[in-house]
């Protein structure tokens, strides 16, 4: 899941809403979809980071001793420098990498019951 080759902004930038909702046609649906995708990305990144940091877990009985591991610090810093999940979701939308579909009337009826 690592976003090594992403062109996503690493800082906050102003977006032109008219460009973001061109694909979907509705700014509210676009924002909802981007929010859902950002949550998916966030969960995936968190799982990936947890798996990498688990390698550094201390299995000793003495938890009072804090040991700074340079590799662990570098892994953490890498994830801190990554673009935020919202920026990654927006970049995926702009690059045409997001798939979305609207629920049909039959699917909506099932959901409501």
C-alpha positions in Angstrom: 0.0 0.0 0.0 3.0 2.3 0.3 2.4 5.4 -1.9 6.0 5.7 -3.1 5.1 7.1 -6.6 2.2 9.3 -5.7 2.0 12.8 -6.9 -0.3 13.8 -4.0 0.4 17.0 -2.2 2.3 16.7 1.0 1.0 20.1 2.3 -2.5 21.7 2.2 -3.3 23.3 -1.1 -6.4 25.0 -2.4 -8.5 22.9 -4.8 -10.8 24.0 -7.6 -14.1 22.2 -6.7 -15.3 22.4 -10.3 -12.4 20.2 -11.4 -13.0 17.7 -8.6 -16.7 17.1 -9.4 -16.3 16.8 -13.2 -16.2 13.0 -13.1 -19.2 12.5 -10.8 -21.1 15.7 -11.5 -22.1 16.4 -7.9 -19.8 18.0 -5.4 -21.5 16.4 -2.4 -21.2 12.9 -3.9 -17.6 13.7 -4.7 -16.8 14.7 -1.2 -18.6 11.7 0.3 -16.7 9.4 -2.1 -13.3 11.1 -1.3 -14.0 10.7 2.4 -14.7 7.0 2.1 -11.6 6.5 0.0 -9.5 8.5 2.5 -10.8 6.2 5.3 -9.8 3.1 3.3 -6.3 4.5 2.6 -5.9 5.5 6.3 -6.8 2.0 7.5 -4.4 0.4 5.0 -1.6 2.7 6.0 -2.2 2.1 9.7 -2.2 -1.7 9.2 1.1 -1.4 7.1 2.7 0.7 9.8 1.6 -1.5 12.6 3.0 -4.6 10.8 6.4 -2.8 10.3 6.5 -1.6 13.9 5.5 -5.0 15.3 8.9 -6.2 14.1 10.5 -3.9 16.6 8.3 -5.0 19.6 10.2 -6.0 22.7 9.3 -9.4 24.1 11.1 -8.9 27.3 9.6 -8.7 30.8 11.3 -5.4 31.7 9.0 -2.8 30.1 10.6 0.0 32.0 13.6 0.0 29.8 13.0 2.2 26.7 15.3 1.3 23.8 15.5 3.7 20.9 15.9 1.8 17.7 17.1 4.0 14.8 15.4 1.8 12.2 12.1 2.2 14.0 12.5 5.9 14.2 13.2 6.1 10.4 10.1 4.0 9.6 8.0 6.3 11.7 9.4 9.4 10.1 8.8 8.0 6.7 5.1 7.6 7.5 4.9 11.0 9.0 6.3 12.6 5.8 3.8 10.7 3.5 0.9 12.7 2.0 -2.3 12.6 4.1 -5.0 10.0 3.1 -7.3 12.9 1.9 -4.6 14.2 -0.4 -4.0 10.7 -1.7 -7.7 10.1 -2.4 -7.9 13.4 -4.3 -4.9 12.6 -6.4 -6.4 9.2 -7.2 -9.6 10.9 -8.3 -7.6 13.4 -10.5 -5.5 10.6 -12.0 -8.7 8.6 -12.9 -7.8 5.7 -10.6 -11.0 5.7 -8.5 -13.9 3.4 -9.4 -17.3 4.4 -8.2 -20.9 3.4 -9.1 -24.3 4.6 -8.0 -26.6 2.1 -6.4 -29.5 1.0 -8.5 -33.1 1.3 -7.4 -33.2 -2.4 -6.5 -30.1 -2.0 -4.3 -31.5 1.1 -2.6 -34.7 -0.8 -1.8 -32.8 -3.6 -0.2 -30.8 -1.1 1.9 -33.9 0.7 3.1 -35.7 -2.4 4.4 
